[in-house]
Amino acid sequence: MTRARPYDRDVALNAAMQLFWRKGYHATSLKDLEAALKMKPGSIYAAFQSKEALYLASLERYYHSTCESLQTKIAEAGSPLAGLAEFLRGFGMARENPNDYNVCMVVKSMIDATAEDAKIGEIAREYLDLMSDEFAAIFQQAQDLGELDSDADISYLARRYQMNLTALRFEAQRGGTDATLAKLAEEMAHDVEKLRVA
């Protein structure tokens, strides 16, 4: 009997994340997953239990990769506000792969979730709240360092820039031009930079 080929979980999850991000939960078939993960149905279910479990693992991977990217920008900039500005600016840069401009996978998951897969919608909302907390932590750090005015409303700023970023990615999803996206992202980044106390 031929033994199943061993799989690399990180490689499989990255492939699943890209596929689900592009097509969505419902439009992604088992055949699609087989091709993307290069795994047989039995191996997929043995490794991830169910399509929903694989989707949730992919969504978790997406959320953490976004947070890691944001923290990397801050570390490179040496400043919370400068790092956040560069993070936002990056969403206006032209991409070689047009799929990179897809709407945020977390937002897409929340919108697409039906009553039958309510758990996906619930977890997506939790990730949105956590992302807002990430933004709030950045503004709090900037305030603690004296970069941000002590009277600034941290919660408001976090929600505002999270909403702005979501709107930018919706614009990209619906086919906004590179020039328009770059201008919008630059304006968002510039607004963050203007928050910095002189």
N, CA, C and O atoms as a DFTB+ gen file, in Angstrom:
792 C
 N C O
     1  1       0.839      -1.176       0.000
     2  2       0.000       0.000       0.000
     3  2       0.890       1.248       0.000
     4  3       1.876       1.316       0.733
     5  1       0.528       2.238      -0.835
     6  2       1.312       3.458      -0.928
     7  2       1.038       4.348       0.278
     8  3      -0.114       4.642       0.596
     9  1       2.085       4.765       0.930
    10  2       1.928       5.629       2.101
    11  2       1.694       7.066       1.660
    12  3       2.246       7.518       0.657
    13  1       0.860       7.783       2.429
    14  2       0.584       9.188       2.116
    15  2       1.861      10.009       2.261
    16  3       2.644       9.808       3.189
    17  1       2.049      10.916       1.344
    18  2       3.227      11.779       1.394
    19  2       3.137      12.715       2.592
    20  3       2.084      13.312       2.815
    21  1       4.212      12.864       3.373
    22  2       4.164      13.775       4.520
    23  2       3.918      15.203       4.049
    24  3       4.349      15.598       2.966
    25  1       3.231      15.955       4.865
    26  2       2.917      17.329       4.467
    27  2       3.569      18.311       5.428
    28  3       3.857      17.986       6.579
    29  1       3.791      19.511       4.930
    30  2       4.332      20.601       5.732
    31  2       3.148      21.476       6.137
    32  3       2.509      22.090       5.283
    33  1       2.856      21.534       7.429
    34  2       1.658      22.247       7.886
    35  2       1.702      23.730       7.525
    36  3       0.686      24.301       7.126
    37  1       2.867      24.354       7.661
    38  2       2.979      25.771       7.330
    39  2       2.698      26.020       5.847
    40  3       1.982      26.956       5.489
    41  1       3.264      25.182       5.001
    42  2       3.052      25.318       3.555
    43  2       1.576      25.112       3.222
    44  3       0.998      25.863       2.438
    45  1       0.973      24.086       3.826
    46  2      -0.440      23.790       3.569
    47  2      -1.337      24.931       4.039
    48  3      -2.270      25.325       3.339
    49  1      -1.051      25.458       5.224
    50  2      -1.877      26.548       5.750
    51  2      -1.736      27.824       4.913
    52  3      -2.717      28.534       4.689
    53  1      -0.528      28.109       4.459
    54  2      -0.338      29.285       3.609
    55  2      -1.096      29.137       2.299
    56  3      -1.699      30.094       1.814
    57  1      -1.065      27.941       1.726
    58  2      -1.787      27.688       0.479
    59  2      -3.292      27.811       0.692
    60  3      -3.996      28.405      -0.124
    61  1      -3.781      27.244       1.799
    62  2      -5.205      27.323       2.114
    63  2      -5.630      28.770       2.358
    64  3      -6.692      29.200       1.907
    65  1      -4.787      29.516       3.077
    66  2      -5.110      30.915       3.361
    67  2      -5.257      31.716       2.068
    68  3      -6.220      32.466       1.910
    69  1      -4.315      31.562       1.151
    70  2      -4.382      32.291      -0.117
    71  2      -5.623      31.920      -0.913
    72  3      -6.269      32.777      -1.516
    73  1      -5.947      30.639      -0.907
    74  2      -7.116      30.165      -1.658
    75  2      -8.409      30.695      -1.041
    76  3      -9.251      31.251      -1.746
    77  1      -8.567      30.526       0.259
    78  2      -9.777      30.996       0.936
    79  2      -9.901      32.515       0.837
    80  3     -10.996      33.046       0.654
    81  1      -8.780      33.202       0.958
    82  2      -8.777      34.666       0.883
    83  2      -9.293      35.121      -0.478
    84  3     -10.060      36.078      -0.580
    85  1      -8.860      34.419      -1.518
    86  2      -9.250      34.795      -2.874
    87  2     -10.694      34.411      -3.197
    88  3     -11.443      35.210      -3.758
    89  1     -11.079      33.186      -2.839
    90  2     -12.378      32.676      -3.275
    91  2     -13.471      32.751      -2.211
    92  3     -14.657      32.746      -2.544
    93  1     -13.092      32.819      -0.947
    94  2     -14.085      32.792       0.115
    95  2     -14.370      31.365       0.563
    96  3     -14.000      30.404      -0.111
    97  1     -15.023      31.243       1.696
    98  2     -15.282      29.928       2.292
    99  2     -16.200      29.075       1.418
   100  3     -15.875      27.928       1.112
   101  1     -17.330      29.625       1.020
   102  2     -18.335      28.829       0.312
   103  2     -17.922      28.476      -1.110
   104  3     -18.231      27.387      -1.594
   105  1     -17.230      29.382      -1.778
   106  2     -16.859      29.137      -3.176
   107  2     -15.665      28.198      -3.316
   108  3     -15.378      27.725      -4.416
   109  1     -14.976      27.927      -2.229
   110  2     -13.818      27.031      -2.265
   111  2     -14.291      25.582      -2.112
   112  3     -14.884      25.213      -1.098
   113  1     -14.023      24.782      -3.121
   114  2     -14.445      23.380      -3.101
   115  2     -13.331      22.482      -2.571
   116  3     -12.185      22.905      -2.421
   117  1     -13.695      21.243      -2.294
   118  2     -12.686      20.271      -1.857
   119  2     -11.656      20.051      -2.962
   120  3     -10.470      19.869      -2.687
   121  1     -12.115      20.067      -4.207
   122  2     -11.192      19.920      -5.341
   123  2     -10.191      21.078      -5.367
   124  3      -9.007      20.882      -5.638
   125  1     -10.682      22.276      -5.084
   126  2      -9.794      23.441      -5.026
   127  2      -8.721      23.243      -3.955
   128  3      -7.542      23.518      -4.177
   129  1      -9.157      22.758      -2.786
   130  2      -8.228      22.541      -1.681
   131  2      -7.219      21.451      -2.009
   132  3      -6.036      21.575      -1.691
   133  1      -7.689      20.377      -2.648
   134  2      -6.781      19.300      -3.056
   135  2      -5.662      19.846      -3.933
   136  3      -4.488      19.534      -3.732
   137  1      -6.047      20.671      -4.913
   138  2      -5.065      21.210      -5.858
   139  2      -4.102      22.178      -5.179
   140  3      -2.895      22.136      -5.417
   141  1      -4.648      23.053      -4.329
   142  2      -3.811      24.074      -3.689
   143  2      -2.862      23.484      -2.651
   144  3      -1.705      23.892      -2.549
   145  1      -3.366      22.519      -1.881
   146  2      -2.568      21.935      -0.802
   147  2      -1.750      20.732      -1.271
   148  3      -0.861      20.257      -0.564
   149  1      -2.070      20.238      -2.495
   150  2      -1.419      19.044      -3.036
   151  2      -1.582      17.865      -2.067
   152  3      -0.645      17.116      -1.789
   153  1      -2.823      17.738      -1.565
   154  2      -3.158      16.672      -0.627
   155  2      -4.465      16.016      -1.044
   156  3      -5.333      16.655      -1.638
   157  1      -4.594      14.739      -0.728
   158  2      -5.827      14.008      -0.995
   159  2      -6.867      14.368       0.068
   160  3      -6.507      14.802       1.163
   161  1      -8.166      14.190      -0.249
   162  2      -9.215      14.541       0.730
   163  2      -9.006      13.903       2.097
   164  3      -9.162      14.565       3.123
   165  1      -8.654      12.624       2.114
   166  2      -8.447      11.943       3.387
   167  2      -7.330      12.562       4.200
   168  3      -7.420      12.665       5.423
   169  1      -6.278      12.973       3.514
   170  2      -5.142      13.594       4.202
   171  2      -5.511      14.977       4.739
   172  3      -5.075      15.369       5.822
   173  1      -6.321      15.712       3.967
   174  2      -6.763      17.033       4.409
   175  2      -7.588      16.918       5.690
   176  3      -7.384      17.662       6.650
   177  1      -8.526      15.966       5.680
   178  2      -9.388      15.813       6.859
   179  2      -8.623      15.231       8.047
   180  3      -8.923      15.549       9.198
   181  1      -7.642      14.385       7.768
   182  2      -6.827      13.835       8.862
   183  2      -5.995      14.931       9.510
   184  3      -5.772      14.919      10.721
   185  1      -5.540      15.871       8.703
   186  2      -4.681      16.943       9.217
   187  2      -5.470      18.083       9.853
   188  3      -5.023      18.678      10.835
   189  1      -6.648      18.391       9.292
   190  2      -7.374      19.592       9.732
   191  2      -8.803      19.330      10.214
   192  3      -9.503      20.278      10.569
   193  1      -9.249      18.092      10.236
   194  2     -10.559      17.668      10.742
   195  2     -11.756      18.036       9.848
   196  3     -12.619      17.194       9.598
   197  1     -11.812      19.260       9.377
   198  2     -12.955      19.681       8.568
   199  2     -12.575      20.905       7.746
   200  3     -11.558      21.550       7.998
   201  1     -13.414      21.212       6.758
   202  2     -13.191      22.405       5.952
   203  2     -13.276      23.655       6.824
   204  3     -12.478      24.579       6.669
   205  1     -14.244      23.683       7.741
   206  2     -14.388      24.839       8.614
   207  2     -13.165      25.017       9.507
   208  3     -12.686      26.135       9.695
   209  1     -12.660      23.916      10.057
   210  2     -11.476      23.993      10.917
   211  2     -10.267      24.490      10.127
   212  3      -9.462      25.267      10.641
   213  1     -10.143      24.046       8.887
   214  2      -9.049      24.511       8.037
   215  2      -9.213      25.998       7.748
   216  3      -8.235      26.745       7.753
   217  1     -10.441      26.428       7.498
   218  2     -10.684      27.840       7.235
   219  2     -10.320      28.691       8.453
   220  3      -9.674      29.730       8.323
   221  1     -10.739      28.241       9.633
   222  2     -10.451      28.994      10.849
   223  2      -8.949      29.052      11.135
   224  3      -8.439      30.066      11.612
   225  1      -8.249      27.957      10.840
   226  2      -6.790      27.952      11.008
   227  2      -6.143      28.920      10.014
   228  3      -5.158      29.584      10.339
   229  1      -6.697      28.997       8.811
   230  2      -6.188      29.921       7.796
   231  2      -6.452      31.365       8.201
   232  3      -5.612      32.242       8.003
   233  1      -7.625      31.599       8.768
   234  2      -7.985      32.943       9.211
   235  2      -7.078      33.391      10.358
   236  3      -6.666      34.549      10.423
   237  1      -6.777      32.459      11.254
   238  2      -5.849      32.761      12.346
   239  2      -4.472      33.098      11.790
   240  3      -3.823      34.038      12.250
   241  1      -4.027      32.328      10.799
   242  2      -2.730      32.587      10.160
   243  2      -2.713      33.984       9.534
   244  3      -1.733      34.718       9.661
   245  1      -3.803      34.342       8.860
   246  2      -3.901      35.655       8.222
   247  2      -3.822      36.773       9.260
   248  3      -3.086      37.743       9.078
   249  1      -4.575      36.639      10.341
   250  2      -4.595      37.673      11.379
   251  2      -3.200      37.858      11.978
   252  3      -2.722      38.986      12.099
   253  1      -2.552      36.764      12.349
   254  2      -1.237      36.866      12.984
   255  2      -0.184      37.403      12.012
   256  3       0.711      38.141      12.425
   257  1      -0.275      37.047      10.740
   258  2       0.693      37.562       9.768
   259  2       0.527      39.069       9.592
   260  3       1.510      39.785       9.396
   261  1      -0.723      39.556       9.663
   262  2      -0.975      40.992       9.572
   263  2      -0.376      41.715      10.777
   264  3       0.268      42.754      10.629
   265  1      -0.592      41.157      11.975
   266  2      -0.034      41.770      13.191
   267  2       1.491      41.762      13.164
   268  3       2.126      42.733      13.576
   269  1       2.077      40.673      12.682
   270  2       3.536      40.583      12.605
   271  2       4.090      41.621      11.638
   272  3       5.125      42.235      11.898
   273  1       3.393      41.812      10.524
   274  2       3.826      42.807       9.545
   275  2       3.792      44.207      10.153
   276  3       4.704      45.007       9.946
   277  1       2.729      44.491      10.906
   278  2       2.609      45.789      11.563
   279  2       3.722      45.998      12.583
   280  3       4.329      47.069      12.616
   281  1       4.000      45.005      13.408
   282  2       5.045      45.124      14.419
   283  2       6.435      45.251      13.790
   284  3       7.301      45.947      14.321
   285  1       6.638      44.582      12.669
   286  2       7.916      44.698      11.945
   287  2       8.138      46.125      11.471
   288  3       9.238      46.664      11.589
   289  1       7.074      46.741      10.927
   290  2       7.180      48.126      10.464
   291  2       7.539      49.066      11.615
   292  3       8.352      49.976      11.453
   293  1       6.927      48.837      12.773
   294  2       7.204      49.686      13.929
   295  2       8.644      49.511      14.403
   296  3       9.324      50.484      14.730
   297  1       9.100      48.259      14.436
   298  2      10.479      47.993      14.864
   299  2      11.472      48.632      13.906
   300  3      12.477      49.199      14.336
   301  1      11.195      48.543      12.618
   302  2      12.100      49.117      11.609
   303  2      12.126      50.638      11.692
   304  3      13.173      51.258      11.508
   305  1      10.972      51.234      11.967
   306  2      10.882      52.698      12.010
   307  2      11.427      53.263      13.318
   308  3      11.859      54.415      13.369
   309  1      11.407      52.450      14.375
   310  2      11.865      52.926      15.674
   311  2      10.906      53.904      16.318
   312  3      11.279      54.636      17.235
   313  1       9.659      53.919      15.839
   314  2       8.649      54.846      16.348
   315  2       7.273      54.246      16.074
   316  3       7.018      53.802      14.955
   317  1       6.380      54.219      17.065
   318  2       5.045      53.666      16.843
   319  2       4.278      54.367      15.717
   320  3       3.708      53.704      14.850
   321  1       4.261      55.694      15.728
   322  2       3.496      56.418      14.713
   323  2       4.139      56.307      13.332
   324  3       3.442      56.153      12.329
   325  1       5.459      56.384      13.283
   326  2       6.142      56.254      11.988
   327  2       5.939      54.848      11.419
   328  3       5.753      54.680      10.214
   329  1       5.976      53.848      12.291
   330  2       5.770      52.475      11.835
   331  2       4.365      52.252      11.340
   332  3       4.164      51.594      10.319
   333  1       3.375      52.796      12.054
   334  2       1.991      52.672      11.616
   335  2       1.782      53.380      10.289
   336  3       1.069      52.880       9.419
   337  1       2.400      54.540      10.131
   338  2       2.284      55.282       8.869
   339  2       2.840      54.459       7.706
   340  3       2.234      54.407       6.636
   341  1       3.984      53.820       7.912
   342  2       4.573      52.995       6.857
   343  2       3.716      51.767       6.563
   344  3       3.604      51.342       5.413
   345  1       3.118      51.203       7.599
   346  2       2.222      50.067       7.429
   347  2       1.036      50.456       6.543
   348  3       0.684      49.726       5.617
   349  1       0.426      51.597       6.827
   350  2      -0.706      52.066       6.033
   351  2      -0.271      52.422       4.611
   352  3      -0.963      52.112       3.642
   353  1       0.878      53.074       4.505
   354  2       1.399      53.471       3.197
   355  2       1.610      52.254       2.300
   356  3       1.437      52.329       1.083
   357  1       1.987      51.134       2.916
   358  2       2.249      49.919       2.151
   359  2       1.046      49.389       1.399
   360  3       1.201      48.700       0.391
   361  1      -0.161      49.700       1.876
   362  2      -1.362      49.202       1.203
   363  2      -1.664      49.968      -0.080
   364  3      -2.560      49.589      -0.834
   365  1      -0.928      51.035      -0.327
   366  2      -1.109      51.775      -1.567
   367  2      -0.045      51.459      -2.598
   368  3      -0.070      52.001      -3.703
   369  1       0.892      50.587      -2.250
   370  2       1.967      50.243      -3.180
   371  2       1.481      49.234      -4.207
   372  3       0.697      48.340      -3.887
   373  1       1.946      49.379      -5.436
   374  2       1.578      48.441      -6.500
   375  2       2.082      47.044      -6.157
   376  3       3.177      46.894      -5.616
   377  1       1.296      46.030      -6.467
   378  2       1.646      44.647      -6.187
   379  2       1.849      43.881      -7.489
   380  3       1.150      44.118      -8.474
   381  1       2.801      42.969      -7.484
   382  2       2.978      42.103      -8.648
   383  2       1.803      41.151      -8.773
   384  3       1.357      40.842      -9.878
   385  1       1.304      40.689      -7.637
   386  2       0.178      39.767      -7.630
   387  2      -1.091      40.536      -7.293
   388  3      -1.216      41.028      -6.171
   389  1      -2.046      40.660      -8.232
   390  2      -3.262      41.430      -7.971
   391  2      -4.091      40.867      -6.829
   392  3      -4.891      41.590      -6.234
   393  1      -3.912      39.571      -6.508
   394  2      -4.671      38.985      -5.400
   395  2      -4.310      39.601      -4.067
   396  3      -5.092      39.530      -3.119
   397  1      -3.114      40.218      -3.977
   398  2      -2.692      40.852      -2.735
   399  2      -3.558      42.059      -2.385
   400  3      -3.524      42.549      -1.256
   401  1      -4.328      42.534      -3.353
   402  2      -5.182      43.684      -3.103
   403  2      -6.571      43.276      -2.619
   404  3      -7.432      44.138      -2.438
   405  1      -6.807      41.982      -2.406
   406  2      -8.110      41.541      -1.943
   407  2      -8.494      42.217      -0.640
   408  3      -7.650      42.598       0.171
   409  1      -9.807      42.350      -0.471
   410  2     -10.322      42.910       0.767
   411  2      -9.799      42.087       1.946
   412  3      -9.518      40.898       1.801
   413  1      -9.671      42.718       3.100
   414  2      -9.194      42.038       4.294
   415  2      -9.940      40.716       4.485
   416  3     -11.170      40.685       4.449
   417  1      -9.205      39.637       4.685
   418  2      -9.821      38.322       4.830
   419  2     -10.734      38.255       6.046
   420  3     -11.749      37.559       6.019
   421  1     -10.388      38.967       7.109
   422  2     -11.222      38.958       8.313
   423  2     -12.566      39.625       8.031
   424  3     -13.613      39.094       8.400
   425  1     -12.539      40.789       7.377
   426  2     -13.775      41.491       7.040
   427  2     -14.604      40.657       6.068
   428  3     -15.819      40.529       6.222
   429  1     -13.940      40.099       5.080
   430  2     -14.636      39.272       4.094
   431  2     -15.314      38.084       4.775
   432  3     -16.432      37.714       4.415
   433  1     -14.644      37.491       5.749
   434  2     -15.200      36.343       6.458
   435  2     -16.449      36.729       7.241
   436  3     -17.427      35.982       7.269
   437  1     -16.413      37.887       7.871
   438  2     -17.554      38.342       8.655
   439  2     -18.750      38.618       7.753
   440  3     -19.883      38.286       8.103
   441  1     -18.506      39.218       6.602
   442  2     -19.585      39.571       5.679
   443  2     -20.193      38.320       5.029
   444  3     -21.409      38.227       4.863
   445  1     -19.342      37.376       4.670
   446  2     -19.799      36.190       3.942
   447  2     -20.435      35.135       4.831
   448  3     -21.139      34.258       4.329
   449  1     -20.207      35.194       6.136
   450  2     -20.691      34.138       7.034
   451  2     -22.212      34.061       7.031
   452  3     -22.897      35.083       7.093
   453  1     -22.730      32.844       6.960
   454  2     -24.167      32.611       6.997
   455  2     -24.547      32.018       8.350
   456  3     -23.690      31.786       9.202
   457  1     -25.842      31.777       8.536
   458  2     -26.304      31.185       9.795
   459  2     -25.694      29.806      10.009
   460  3     -25.472      29.387      11.145
   461  1     -25.421      29.095       8.902
   462  2     -24.853      27.742       8.990
   463  2     -23.396      27.751       9.436
   464  3     -22.922      26.779      10.024
   465  1     -22.694      28.822       9.167
   466  2     -21.301      28.909       9.614
   467  2     -21.113      30.146      10.493
   468  3     -20.191      30.937      10.293
   469  1     -22.006      30.288      11.464
   470  2     -21.983      31.444      12.362
   471  2     -20.673      31.542      13.142
   472  3     -20.248      32.634      13.518
   473  1     -20.032      30.386      13.385
   474  2     -18.776      30.396      14.153
   475  2     -17.708      31.199      13.419
   476  3     -16.913      31.896      14.049
   477  1     -17.685      31.103      12.092
   478  2     -16.709      31.858      11.306
   479  2     -16.946      33.352      11.487
   480  3     -16.003      34.111      11.711
   481  1     -18.211      33.776      11.391
   482  2     -18.530      35.188      11.570
   483  2     -18.178      35.681      12.955
   484  3     -17.680      36.795      13.119
   485  1     -18.438      34.849      13.956
   486  2     -18.147      35.221      15.344
   487  2     -16.648      35.407      15.568
   488  3     -16.222      36.378      16.192
   489  1     -15.860      34.474      15.057
   490  2     -14.413      34.559      15.237
   491  2     -13.831      35.718      14.429
   492  3     -12.893      36.377      14.875
   493  1     -14.385      35.966      13.246
   494  2     -13.924      37.108      12.452
   495  2     -14.151      38.413      13.199
   496  3     -13.294      39.297      13.182
   497  1     -15.302      38.540      13.856
   498  2     -15.574      39.753      14.644
   499  2     -14.585      39.880      15.803
   500  3     -14.149      40.980      16.141
   501  1     -14.239      38.752      16.403
   502  2     -13.260      38.782      17.490
   503  2     -11.902      39.272      16.991
   504  3     -11.220      40.032      17.679
   505  1     -11.512      38.834      15.792
   506  2     -10.237      39.282      15.225
   507  2     -10.269      40.780      14.912
   508  3      -9.265      41.471      15.086
   509  1     -11.410      41.278      14.453
   510  2     -11.520      42.713      14.192
   511  2     -11.351      43.504      15.485
   512  3     -10.689      44.541      15.506
   513  1     -11.952      43.009      16.560
   514  2     -11.787      43.663      17.860
   515  2     -10.334      43.616      18.309
   516  3      -9.812      44.592      18.849
   517  1      -9.686      42.479      18.084
   518  2      -8.274      42.347      18.474
   519  2      -7.390      43.277      17.644
   520  3      -6.414      43.830      18.151
   521  1      -7.735      43.446      16.368
   522  2      -6.951      44.344      15.518
   523  2      -7.112      45.787      15.982
   524  3      -6.158      46.565      15.969
   525  1      -8.326      46.132      16.391
   526  2      -8.547      47.462      16.936
   527  2      -7.717      47.651      18.203
   528  3      -7.181      48.731      18.450
   529  1      -7.617      46.593      18.999
   530  2      -6.776      46.641      20.203
   531  2      -5.309      46.831      19.844
   532  3      -4.580      47.532      20.547
   533  1      -4.866      46.197      18.733
   534  2      -3.477      46.358      18.279
   535  2      -3.202      47.830      17.938
   536  3      -2.170      48.383      18.317
   537  1      -4.138      48.448      17.223
   538  2      -3.988      49.859      16.872
   539  2      -3.976      50.714      18.134
   540  3      -3.171      51.636      18.266
   541  1      -4.884      50.393      19.062
   542  2      -4.950      51.165      20.305
   543  2      -3.641      51.065      21.082
   544  3      -3.174      52.052      21.651
   545  1      -3.051      49.868      21.103
   546  2      -1.783      49.669      21.813
   547  2      -0.670      50.508      21.184
   548  3       0.202      51.020      21.886
   549  1      -0.707      50.641      19.874
   550  2       0.302      51.450      19.185
   551  2       0.146      52.919      19.562
   552  3       1.129      53.597      19.859
   553  1      -1.096      53.408      19.549
   554  2      -1.323      54.804      19.925
   555  2      -0.993      55.036      21.405
   556  3      -0.489      56.097      21.775
   557  1      -1.280      54.041      22.241
   558  2      -0.931      54.162      23.659
   559  2       0.577      54.228      23.843
   560  3       1.082      55.014      24.645
   561  1       1.292      53.390      23.089
   562  2       2.757      53.395      23.154
   563  2       3.296      54.749      22.711
   564  3       4.224      55.290      23.313
   565  1       2.701      55.289      21.647
   566  2       3.136      56.598      21.155
   567  2       2.870      57.672      22.203
   568  3       3.677      58.585      22.380
   569  1       1.748      57.563      22.891
   570  2       1.414      58.526      23.933
   571  2       2.389      58.418      25.107
   572  3       2.838      59.426      25.654
   573  1       2.704      57.188      25.478
   574  2       3.636      56.967      26.588
   575  2       5.028      57.512      26.270
   576  3       5.747      57.956      27.165
   577  1       5.402      57.476      24.986
   578  2       6.712      57.968      24.567
   579  2       6.733      59.475      24.315
   580  3       7.779      60.056      24.027
   581  1       5.557      60.096      24.429
   582  2       5.476      61.531      24.196
   583  2       5.341      61.906      22.736
   584  3       5.430      63.085      22.392
   585  1       5.123      60.912      21.855
   586  2       4.933      61.194      20.425
   587  2       3.520      61.696      20.138
   588  3       3.295      62.440      19.184
   589  1       2.581      61.282      20.970
   590  2       1.173      61.598      20.764
   591  2       0.678      62.451      21.928
   592  3       1.026      62.208      23.084
   593  1      -0.124      63.435      21.614
   594  2      -0.653      64.330      22.633
   595  2      -1.326      63.543      23.756
   596  3      -2.034      62.568      23.501
   597  1      -1.107      63.961      24.974
   598  2      -1.642      63.240      26.136
   599  2      -3.163      63.267      26.188
   600  3      -3.775      62.434      26.857
   601  1      -3.783      64.220      25.487
   602  2      -5.248      64.317      25.476
   603  2      -5.877      63.523      24.330
   604  3      -7.102      63.497      24.209
   605  1      -5.074      62.880      23.493
   606  2      -5.604      62.148      22.345
   607  2      -6.491      60.994      22.799
   608  3      -6.194      60.311      23.779
   609  1      -7.581      60.793      22.070
   610  2      -8.526      59.715      22.370
   611  2      -8.035      58.435      21.688
   612  3      -8.224      58.247      20.487
   613  1      -7.411      57.572      22.464
   614  2      -6.787      56.360      21.932
   615  2      -7.806      55.449      21.246
   616  3      -7.563      54.969      20.139
   617  1      -8.933      55.212      21.893
   618  2      -9.961      54.316      21.343
   619  2     -10.507      54.844      20.022
   620  3     -10.705      54.087      19.071
   621  1     -10.746      56.140      19.976
   622  2     -11.258      56.754      18.743
   623  2     -10.253      56.625      17.607
   624  3     -10.614      56.259      16.488
   625  1      -8.990      56.928      17.896
   626  2      -7.964      56.851      16.864
   627  2      -7.816      55.421      16.336
   628  3      -7.674      55.211      15.131
   629  1      -7.851      54.449      17.237
   630  2      -7.722      53.052      16.829
   631  2      -8.849      52.652      15.888
   632  3      -8.610      52.053      14.840
   633  1     -10.078      52.985      16.266
   634  2     -11.220      52.638      15.420
   635  2     -11.195      53.390      14.096
   636  3     -11.527      52.838      13.047
   637  1     -10.798      54.656      14.160
   638  2     -10.765      55.473      12.945
   639  2      -9.815      54.896      11.898
   640  3     -10.182      54.751      10.732
   641  1      -8.595      54.569      12.318
   642  2      -7.618      54.102      11.337
   643  2      -7.878      52.657      10.910
   644  3      -7.530      52.266       9.795
   645  1      -8.480      51.876      11.781
   646  2      -8.899      50.541      11.358
   647  2      -9.977      50.647      10.278
   648  3      -9.931      49.927       9.281
   649  1     -10.937      51.538      10.474
   650  2     -12.000      51.742       9.486
   651  2     -11.434      52.293       8.182
   652  3     -11.847      51.878       7.099
   653  1     -10.490      53.225       8.282
   654  2      -9.878      53.787       7.079
   655  2      -9.167      52.715       6.261
   656  3      -9.270      52.674       5.035
   657  1      -8.446      51.852       6.965
   658  2      -7.725      50.781       6.280
   659  2      -8.696      49.808       5.624
   660  3      -8.464      49.362       4.500
   661  1      -9.777      49.478       6.315
   662  2     -10.790      48.585       5.744
   663  2     -11.399      49.202       4.493
   664  3     -11.598      48.512       3.494
   665  1     -11.695      50.498       4.542
   666  2     -12.267      51.189       3.386
   667  2     -11.289      51.181       2.211
   668  3     -11.694      50.992       1.064
   669  1     -10.011      51.386       2.497
   670  2      -9.000      51.361       1.438
   671  2      -8.965      50.005       0.750
   672  3      -8.852      49.927      -0.474
   673  1      -9.063      48.942       1.531
   674  2      -8.978      47.605       0.946
   675  2     -10.247      47.239       0.188
   676  3     -10.196      46.468      -0.770
   677  1     -11.375      47.782       0.605
   678  2     -12.599      47.607      -0.186
   679  2     -12.454      48.303      -1.536
   680  3     -12.860      47.769      -2.568
   681  1     -11.871      49.497      -1.517
   682  2     -11.655      50.231      -2.767
   683  2     -10.740      49.440      -3.701
   684  3     -10.958      49.395      -4.911
   685  1      -9.720      48.822      -3.125
   686  2      -8.814      48.004      -3.931
   687  2      -9.555      46.805      -4.504
   688  3      -9.357      46.443      -5.664
   689  1     -10.417      46.183      -3.683
   690  2     -11.169      45.007      -4.112
   691  2     -12.093      45.329      -5.280
   692  3     -12.276      44.498      -6.170
   693  1     -12.668      46.507      -5.286
   694  2     -13.627      46.840      -6.343
   695  2     -12.956      47.421      -7.584
   696  3     -13.626      47.842      -8.526
   697  1     -11.635      47.436      -7.570
   698  2     -10.919      47.779      -8.795
   699  2     -10.361      49.181      -8.860
   700  3     -10.181      49.719      -9.953
   701  1     -10.084      49.786      -7.727
   702  2      -9.489      51.118      -7.736
   703  2      -8.128      51.109      -8.420
   704  3      -7.400      50.119      -8.347
   705  1      -7.788      52.194      -9.074
   706  2      -6.511      52.258      -9.789
   707  2      -5.351      52.342      -8.810
   708  3      -5.517      52.760      -7.664
   709  1      -4.174      51.939      -9.276
   710  2      -2.982      52.010      -8.430
   711  2      -2.723      53.437      -7.961
   712  3      -2.342      53.663      -6.813
   713  1      -2.935      54.400      -8.861
   714  2      -2.669      55.797      -8.514
   715  2      -3.613      56.276      -7.413
   716  3      -3.195      56.968      -6.485
   717  1      -4.879      55.903      -7.523
   718  2      -5.870      56.310      -6.518
   719  2      -5.567      55.666      -5.177
   720  3      -5.614      56.330      -4.142
   721  1      -5.256      54.373      -5.189
   722  2      -4.956      53.654      -3.960
   723  2      -3.705      54.221      -3.293
   724  3      -3.657      54.366      -2.071
   725  1      -2.701      54.537      -4.095
   726  2      -1.466      55.101      -3.553
   727  2      -1.739      56.457      -2.900
   728  3      -1.205      56.758      -1.833
   729  1      -2.570      57.267      -3.547
   730  2      -2.892      58.597      -3.005
   731  2      -3.663      58.473      -1.690
   732  3      -3.367      59.178      -0.724
   733  1      -4.651      57.578      -1.655
   734  2      -5.445      57.386      -0.443
   735  2      -4.580      56.878       0.714
   736  3      -4.685      57.356       1.844
   737  1      -3.729      55.904       0.407
   738  2      -2.853      55.344       1.443
   739  2      -1.871      56.401       1.947
   740  3      -1.593      56.471       3.144
   741  1      -1.352      57.214       1.046
   742  2      -0.413      58.267       1.430
   743  2      -1.089      59.299       2.326
   744  3      -0.490      59.778       3.290
   745  1      -2.325      59.637       2.011
   746  2      -3.053      60.600       2.840
   747  2      -3.292      60.038       4.243
   748  3      -3.168      60.759       5.233
   749  1      -3.634      58.750       4.324
   750  2      -3.829      58.112       5.618
   751  2      -2.531      58.120       6.423
   752  3      -2.529      58.441       7.612
   753  1      -1.433      57.763       5.764
   754  2      -0.133      57.738       6.434
   755  2       0.264      59.126       6.905
   756  3       0.780      59.298       8.010
   757  1       0.015      60.118       6.052
   758  2       0.364      61.498       6.389
   759  2      -0.443      61.986       7.592
   760  3       0.073      62.711       8.443
   761  1      -1.721      61.580       7.654
   762  2      -2.562      61.952       8.799
   763  2      -1.988      61.403      10.106
   764  3      -1.997      62.081      11.134
   765  1      -1.489      60.161      10.051
   766  2      -0.871      59.570      11.246
   767  2       0.383      60.348      11.629
   768  3       0.604      60.643      12.803
   769  1       1.192      60.673      10.644
   770  2       2.434      61.405      10.909
   771  2       2.151      62.786      11.510
   772  3       2.931      63.280      12.324
   773  1       1.038      63.405      11.109
   774  2       0.677      64.735      11.643
   775  2       0.264      64.676      13.112
   776  3       0.242      65.701      13.794
   777  1      -0.063      63.482      13.596
   778  2      -0.434      63.327      15.004
   779  2       0.771      63.491      15.921
   780  3       0.624      63.764      17.113
   781  1       1.961      63.321      15.355
   782  2       3.176      63.334      16.170
   783  2       3.420      64.726      16.744
   784  3       3.399      65.731      16.033
   785  1       3.647      64.747      18.033
   786  2       3.912      66.010      18.722
   787  2       5.245      66.560      18.258
   788  3       6.235      65.830      18.215
   789  1       5.286      67.831      17.912
   790  2       6.539      68.435      17.407
   791  2       7.568      68.490      18.518
   792  3       8.685      68.960      18.302
